[in-house]
Amino acid sequence: MGGTSEREYSEKLSETLEKLNKRVKDIQKDFDKIEKIKVNALKKAEEMRRSAEKDINKIEKNIAKSKDLAPESKQRLQSQIAITRNDIENKYAMSRTQIAESIIPVSV
């Protein structure tokens, strides 16, 4: 009565292992893509911070050089600059945290 042979079971096990290996490779490719996206996002966040700081420094220098601005105006602008710098740092920190937490380890 022709039951399943050892060879047939071995072939099925091999096929299952091949499918598993293919899926593992696909998952690793996806993970590599995610890591690349995270690295690019970190670079963008750093560039955003550097660019904003550069712009603020330039504005700050121009304010200091300005002879048309009253001392009170310069003080108010310096206060706005401090607030803007703080806002930049907060947004930068928030972005880095969000990127770092983008993949939460799942416990099995």
Secondary structure, DSSP 8 states (H G I E B T S, - for coil): -----HHHHHHHHHHHHHHHHHHHHHHHHHHHHHHHHHHHHHHHHHHHHHHHHHHHHHHHHHHHH-SSS-HHHHHHHHHHHHHHHHHHHHHHHHHHHHHHTSS-----
